[in-house]
Structure formats: structure tokens, C-alpha cells
Amino acid sequence: MFKILLMGNPNVGKSVVFSRLTGANVVVSNYPGTTVDYTKGYMKIGGEEAEVIDVPGTFSLEPKDVAEEIALRMLKEEKPDVVIDVIDATKLERGLYLAFEIMERFNYPLIIDLNMWDMAVSKGIEIDLKKLREIL
């Protein structure tokens, strides 16, 4: 079965993305570290079932708390087919730090999901997507 790890910093909307992908209802909270356990759901991709795992929020692959330890362990043990890194578009640099760590330490395909785009626009933040693609 195809396996997707949904990762990102705390409070970037991973659980909302998870719910949209899987149709599952997940309690969404604004308190960092609330997804200390992980949540699994399923979706169809081209007629095939895929497992989606909502990993606890982490800022880095150098764990400083239990949630970050679980996130690192899941990257090592779950052997995903792809990692989706959900990044808050208003805090792009902080989110990309984790993305670069994942790319440097693991050989998994990585998809960047720029979330909270509307908030970035309302704050006057402009992101050059072409340049971002080149960097990644």
C-alpha cells in the first residue's frame, strides 16, 4: 500500500490537510504539540488505496521534545513513499528548515504544501514560486 507521511511545524494546518485528503474528522487545536500521537487515514490515488499518516508537528529533526522524537522515529521506521511537508506561507523560512533537513537526511520524494496562503497575501507577503522551485 502506498504510504504518505504528512509533516510540518506545529500549527501549520496539517490536521486540516489530513482531513481534506482522507475525509476523516480530526480534532484541530491551536496548542503546539497536541498531536503527540499520530493519526492514520486512507485515500484513493488512481484507484489504489493510500495510507496517510498525520505526524506530530516538529520544527527540526533534532528532537527537543516527545512530539519531535515521534516525528523523527516515524520518518525512519514508516519508510513512506512520499512525504508532504505542510508549510505556513507566512513563516516560509522556518518551514523550509524542516524541508531541507528531510531532503538531506532521507531519500524520500518530498512535496511542499504551502498552507495559509490567504494569510500571507493579506499580510503583503509575496512568494516567488518559480525561485522556490529552483531552490528545491
C-alpha positions as YAML, in Angstrom:
chain: A
units: angstrom
residues:
- id: 1
  name: MET
  ca: [0.00, 0.00, 0.00]
- id: 2
  name: PHE
  ca: [1.24, 3.50, -0.89]
- id: 3
  name: LYS
  ca: [2.25, 5.41, 2.26]
- id: 4
  name: ILE
  ca: [2.23, 9.19, 2.76]
- id: 5
  name: LEU
  ca: [3.67, 11.00, 5.78]
- id: 6
  name: LEU
  ca: [2.14, 14.40, 6.42]
- id: 7
  name: MET
  ca: [4.71, 16.52, 8.25]
- id: 8
  name: GLY
  ca: [5.35, 20.13, 9.23]
- id: 9
  name: ASN
  ca: [5.82, 22.56, 12.07]
- id: 10
  name: PRO
  ca: [3.17, 22.71, 14.82]
- id: 11
  name: ASN
  ca: [0.05, 24.73, 13.96]
- id: 12
  name: VAL
  ca: [0.54, 24.91, 10.19]
- id: 13
  name: GLY
  ca: [-2.74, 23.14, 9.40]
- id: 14
  name: LYS
  ca: [-1.53, 19.54, 8.95]
- id: 15
  name: SER
  ca: [-4.67, 18.13, 10.56]
- id: 16
  name: VAL
  ca: [-6.87, 20.21, 8.24]
- id: 17
  name: VAL
  ca: [-4.94, 18.92, 5.21]
- id: 18
  name: PHE
  ca: [-5.21, 15.38, 6.62]
- id: 19
  name: SER
  ca: [-8.99, 15.75, 6.98]
- id: 20
  name: ARG
  ca: [-9.32, 17.06, 3.43]
- id: 21
  name: LEU
  ca: [-7.25, 14.21, 1.99]
- id: 22
  name: THR
  ca: [-8.88, 11.40, 3.94]
- id: 23
  name: GLY
  ca: [-12.33, 12.72, 4.80]
- id: 24
  name: ALA
  ca: [-11.55, 11.86, 8.44]
- id: 25
  name: ASN
  ca: [-12.55, 14.11, 11.28]
- id: 26
  name: VAL
  ca: [-9.57, 15.13, 13.39]
- id: 27
  name: VAL
  ca: [-9.64, 17.46, 16.36]
- id: 28
  name: VAL
  ca: [-7.80, 20.58, 15.22]
- id: 29
  name: SER
  ca: [-6.18, 22.59, 18.00]
- id: 30
  name: ASN
  ca: [-4.07, 25.72, 18.17]
- id: 31
  name: TYR
  ca: [-1.94, 24.39, 21.02]
- id: 32
  name: PRO
  ca: [1.54, 23.24, 19.94]
- id: 33
  name: GLY
  ca: [2.24, 19.56, 20.46]
- id: 34
  name: THR
  ca: [-1.38, 18.44, 20.66]
- id: 35
  name: THR
  ca: [-0.91, 15.74, 18.02]
- id: 36
  name: VAL
  ca: [1.62, 13.84, 20.13]
- id: 37
  name: ASP
  ca: [0.24, 10.53, 18.88]
- id: 38
  name: TYR
  ca: [-0.24, 10.13, 15.17]
- id: 39
  name: THR
  ca: [-3.41, 9.70, 13.16]
- id: 40
  name: LYS
  ca: [-3.86, 7.39, 10.18]
- id: 41
  name: GLY
  ca: [-6.39, 7.68, 7.41]
- id: 42
  name: TYR
  ca: [-6.85, 6.42, 3.89]
- id: 43
  name: MET
  ca: [-7.48, 7.91, 0.47]
- id: 44
  name: LYS
  ca: [-7.62, 6.69, -3.13]
- id: 45
  name: ILE
  ca: [-4.92, 7.62, -5.64]
- id: 46
  name: GLY
  ca: [-5.62, 6.40, -9.15]
- id: 47
  name: GLY
  ca: [-7.91, 3.68, -7.83]
- id: 48
  name: GLU
  ca: [-5.31, 2.44, -5.34]
- id: 49
  name: GLU
  ca: [-5.66, 2.89, -1.59]
- id: 50
  name: ALA
  ca: [-3.03, 5.01, 0.13]
- id: 51
  name: GLU
  ca: [-2.35, 5.33, 3.83]
- id: 52
  name: VAL
  ca: [-1.94, 8.90, 5.09]
- id: 53
  name: ILE
  ca: [-0.23, 9.45, 8.45]
- id: 54
  name: ASP
  ca: [-0.57, 12.80, 10.26]
- id: 55
  name: VAL
  ca: [2.78, 13.06, 12.07]
- id: 56
  name: PRO
  ca: [3.17, 15.22, 15.20]
- id: 57
  name: GLY
  ca: [4.36, 18.74, 14.48]
- id: 58
  name: THR
  ca: [8.10, 19.29, 14.55]
- id: 59
  name: PHE
  ca: [10.42, 22.22, 13.89]
- id: 60
  name: SER
  ca: [13.50, 20.09, 13.34]
- id: 61
  name: LEU
  ca: [14.84, 16.56, 13.00]
- id: 62
  name: GLU
  ca: [16.97, 17.25, 16.09]
- id: 63
  name: PRO
  ca: [14.28, 16.37, 18.69]
- id: 64
  name: LYS
  ca: [13.75, 18.64, 21.67]
- id: 65
  name: ASP
  ca: [10.52, 17.06, 22.93]
- id: 66
  name: VAL
  ca: [8.47, 13.87, 22.69]
- id: 67
  name: ALA
  ca: [6.47, 15.03, 19.66]
- id: 68
  name: GLU
  ca: [9.66, 15.72, 17.70]
- id: 69
  name: GLU
  ca: [11.11, 12.34, 18.75]
- id: 70
  name: ILE
  ca: [7.99, 10.61, 17.40]
- id: 71
  name: ALA
  ca: [8.21, 12.56, 14.13]
- id: 72
  name: LEU
  ca: [11.83, 11.54, 13.58]
- id: 73
  name: ARG
  ca: [11.11, 7.92, 14.51]
- id: 74
  name: MET
  ca: [8.23, 7.79, 12.02]
- id: 75
  name: LEU
  ca: [10.45, 9.10, 9.22]
- id: 76
  name: LYS
  ca: [12.94, 6.34, 9.99]
- id: 77
  name: GLU
  ca: [10.51, 3.46, 10.61]
- id: 78
  name: GLU
  ca: [7.49, 4.05, 8.37]
- id: 79
  name: LYS
  ca: [9.50, 4.14, 5.11]
- id: 80
  name: PRO
  ca: [6.99, 6.39, 3.28]
- id: 81
  name: ASP
  ca: [6.60, 6.50, -0.48]
- id: 82
  name: VAL
  ca: [6.30, 10.28, -0.21]
- id: 83
  name: VAL
  ca: [6.47, 12.98, 2.47]
- id: 84
  name: ILE
  ca: [4.19, 16.01, 2.27]
- id: 85
  name: ASP
  ca: [5.66, 18.92, 4.23]
- id: 86
  name: VAL
  ca: [2.90, 21.39, 5.13]
- id: 87
  name: ILE
  ca: [4.44, 24.86, 5.48]
- id: 88
  name: ASP
  ca: [2.82, 28.03, 6.82]
- id: 89
  name: ALA
  ca: [3.29, 30.51, 3.94]
- id: 90
  name: THR
  ca: [3.59, 33.34, 6.49]
- id: 91
  name: LYS
  ca: [6.60, 31.61, 8.07]
- id: 92
  name: LEU
  ca: [8.26, 30.18, 4.98]
- id: 93
  name: GLU
  ca: [11.86, 30.22, 6.24]
- id: 94
  name: ARG
  ca: [11.01, 28.30, 9.40]
- id: 95
  name: GLY
  ca: [9.03, 25.72, 7.44]
- id: 96
  name: LEU
  ca: [11.71, 25.26, 4.80]
- id: 97
  name: TYR
  ca: [14.25, 24.44, 7.52]
- id: 98
  name: LEU
  ca: [12.44, 21.16, 8.16]
- id: 99
  name: ALA
  ca: [12.04, 20.51, 4.42]
- id: 100
  name: PHE
  ca: [15.79, 20.86, 3.85]
- id: 101
  name: GLU
  ca: [16.51, 18.54, 6.80]
- id: 102
  name: ILE
  ca: [14.19, 15.89, 5.33]
- id: 103
  name: MET
  ca: [15.85, 16.20, 1.90]
- id: 104
  name: GLU
  ca: [19.37, 15.99, 3.37]
- id: 105
  name: ARG
  ca: [18.78, 13.03, 5.68]
- id: 106
  name: PHE
  ca: [16.25, 10.89, 3.80]
- id: 107
  name: ASN
  ca: [15.83, 9.82, 0.20]
- id: 108
  name: TYR
  ca: [12.05, 10.21, 0.13]
- id: 109
  name: PRO
  ca: [10.20, 12.19, -2.54]
- id: 110
  name: LEU
  ca: [9.06, 15.44, -0.92]
- id: 111
  name: ILE
  ca: [6.01, 17.56, -1.74]
- id: 112
  name: ILE
  ca: [5.81, 21.07, -0.30]
- id: 113
  name: ASP
  ca: [2.26, 22.20, 0.59]
- id: 114
  name: LEU
  ca: [2.22, 25.97, 1.14]
- id: 115
  name: ASN
  ca: [-0.68, 26.38, 3.54]
- id: 116
  name: MET
  ca: [-2.21, 29.60, 4.90]
- id: 117
  name: TRP
  ca: [-1.60, 31.29, 1.54]
- id: 118
  name: ASP
  ca: [-4.54, 33.66, 2.10]
- id: 119
  name: MET
  ca: [-2.97, 34.90, 5.33]
- id: 120
  name: ALA
  ca: [0.35, 35.51, 3.57]
- id: 121
  name: VAL
  ca: [-1.40, 37.54, 0.87]
- id: 122
  name: SER
  ca: [-3.32, 39.58, 3.47]
- id: 123
  name: LYS
  ca: [0.00, 40.36, 5.22]
- id: 124
  name: GLY
  ca: [1.55, 41.51, 1.94]
- id: 125
  name: ILE
  ca: [3.95, 38.55, 1.78]
- id: 126
  name: GLU
  ca: [4.96, 37.67, -1.77]
- id: 127
  name: ILE
  ca: [6.48, 34.27, -2.50]
- id: 128
  name: ASP
  ca: [8.34, 33.72, -5.77]
- id: 129
  name: LEU
  ca: [7.18, 30.19, -6.55]
- id: 130
  name: LYS
  ca: [9.46, 29.89, -9.58]
- id: 131
  name: LYS
  ca: [12.51, 30.71, -7.46]
- id: 132
  name: LEU
  ca: [11.30, 28.38, -4.69]
- id: 133
  name: ARG
  ca: [11.05, 25.52, -7.23]
- id: 134
  name: GLU
  ca: [14.60, 26.23, -8.40]
- id: 135
  name: ILE
  ca: [15.93, 26.20, -4.83]
- id: 136
  name: LEU
  ca: [14.21, 22.93, -4.00]
...
